[in-house]
Amino acid sequence: MSISLQKGQKVSLSKESKGLSNVLVGLGWDAVEQRSGLFGLFKAADIDCDATAILLKNGKFTDKNDVVYFGNLTHKSGTVRHMGDNLTGEGDGDDEQILIELSRVPQEYDKIVIVVNIYSAVQRKQHFGMIRNAFIRIVDGSTNKEMCKYDLTENYSGMTAMIFGEIYRHNGEWKFGAIGQGTKDTSIGDLCRRYV
C-alpha cells in the first residue's frame, strides 16, 4: 500500500521494497481554470511546468552535466532518464516522469533533487498559485507498485519553481524526503545554484 506523505516526512525506499533497484518518479499538476476572453468563460491556462533531476555529490551541485531535464534527457551515467516534456499538464496521471536506476547510480552521488519550474514564468505572468493537484510519487520500477506519494496542498502564489522532494543515500539505504518548498527561481540554472 502506498504511503501518503506530509511535507517534511521521510521514508526509506529500500525498506519499503526489498531488493529495490529502480524507481519511477512521477510528477503531476493541473492548471486552475481562470476567467478569460470576451464572455468571461473559464479556461485552464497553458502552463508549461518542467521537471528536473539535479544530481549532487556530497550534497553539492558540481557539474552542469548532472542536470537531467527536457534539454538533457539522460544523465552521462545512464542511470537517470527523463521521459520527455509535457507542455500543458493536461490529462490524468503523471505529467512528467523520471526513471532512476538506484542500484547503478555512481557512488559519488548521494542525492537526487527533484524540482519543477514554470517555463518562462515571468514573461507569461504565471506562478504555482495557478496550479492545483500537484504531486510527486515514487513507483517501484520492477513491480509498478506505488510506494509513496506527496500531494502539495499549500498555497504557492507568487512562486515560480518548486523543490518537490529528494531521493538520497543514507547508511546504505535509499530514502525519499518530501520537501514542497516554493521558490522564486526563474530557471533550472537558478535552482541548481541553490546547491553550489
N, C-alpha and C positions, 0 to 999 in steps of 0.2 A: 504494500500500500504506500502511496506517495506521501511524503511528509510536507505539510504546509508550513512554510517558514514565515517568521516575522522579521522585520528589519533588525539587523544586528545578530541574528541567530546563525549558528554554525552547525554543520552536520558532517560526519565522517562518511564520505562516499565509499571508501574501502570497507568499512564495517557494514554498510547497508547492502553491499553486493560483493560477496566473496569472489576473489579472482577477477575483479573489475579490471578490464584492460582498455576500454574506450567508452567515451560518452558523447552524446549529442547534446549541445546546449541550444535550446530553442528559445527564441525571444519573440514576443508578440505585442501588439498595440493596435488601438483603433483611434481614428481621428474623431473628435467631438463634432457633432453636427452644429453648424453655425448659420445664423440668418445671413442670407446674401441675395444679390440680384434685385431686380426691379420690383418683384412682388414680395420680397422678404421671405422667400422659401428657405427651408432648412436644407443644408447640403454639407457633407463632410469635406473638409479641406484636404487637398492632396499634400500630405506631409511625408517627406522622404526621410525616414529615420535610417541611420546606418549603424549596424552592429560591428564591433571591432573587438578583437582579442589582442591584448598587449602582453607579451611575454617578458617577465622580469627575472633578472639574475640577482640573487641576494636582495630581493625587494626593490631593485633599481632597474630603470629603463636605460639601456646602454647602446642600442643599435637600431637604426630605423628599419632594418630587415626583420626585426622582432615584432612587427605590427602586421596582423592579418585582418584584411578588410576588403572592400569591393575592388580596390586597386591592386591588391596583392593577395590573391585568394588562397595561396598555400605557403606556409612557413618553410624556410630553407631546409629544416629538418624533415619536412613531410609529415609531421605529427599533428599539425593544427591546420584545418582546412575550412574556409568559409564557403558556404554552398550557394552564394550568389546574392545579388542586390534586389530587394523588393522596393519599388519606387513609391508605393502608395500606402502600404499597410492594410489593404483591403483583403477581405476573406477571413475565414475562421482558422484557428490553429496558429502555428508558428509563422511569423512573417519572415524571419531570417534564422538560419541555423549555422552553427559552427561545430565541426566534428573534432574531437581531441582524442588522440591515441595516447592515453595516460601512461601505458606501460613502456612506450618508446620515447616519451619526451626526454630530451637530453638532461642529464643530472644537474647541469649548471643552472637550469631554470627552476625556480622554486615557486613561482606564482604566475597565474594567467588571469589578468583582469579583464572582465567583460564590460565594455562600455557601449553606449549608444548616443550618437549625436544627431541633431536635425541638420540635414544638408541645407546650406545657405539660409540658416535660421534668421539671421539679422536682416538680410535683404528681403526675405519673404515675410518678415514680421511674424514668425512662428515660435512657439515655445511649448514646453511639456504640459502647461496648463490646458493646451488644446488637444491633449491626448488622454484617452481613458483605457481601462482594461489592460494596462501594461503589465507584463510578467516575464520572468525568466524561469526556465525549468531545465532540470538535468535528467537525461534519459540514459539508462544502461544501453550502450550500443549493441551488446550481444543479445539481449533479451527483448529490447524495445520497451522495457518497463520503466515508467516514470518513477524516479527515485525521490525527487523533491521539487517543489515549486514555490516561488516567491512572487506574490502579487503586490505591485506597488500601489498603495492606496492613498498616499499623501497628496496634497495639492502642490504641484511643482510649477505654478505660474511664474513666468519670467525666466525659467531655467531652459537653457538651450542644449544641454547634454546631461547624461545620467551615468553614474557608475552603478551598474546593476548588481554586480557581485564579483567574487573572485574564487578561483579554484587554486588551491595551494597545497604544497607538500609540507607535512609536519610529522616528525618522528616516523618516517617511512610510510605514512598514510596520505592519501589524497582526501582533502576536505573541501567543502564549499561554504563560503560565507556570504550571507545576504546583506548587501550594503545599502542600496537605494538612496544614494547621495546625488542630489541635483546640483549642477554647476552651471556657470555662465560661459563655459568654454565654447568657442565657435568653430573649432576644427579638431580633427583627430590629433594633429600636432600639439594643440593646447593641452589635450587630455594626457598625451604622452609626457609632456613636460612636468606634470604633477609628480611623476615617479623618477625624475632625474636625481 
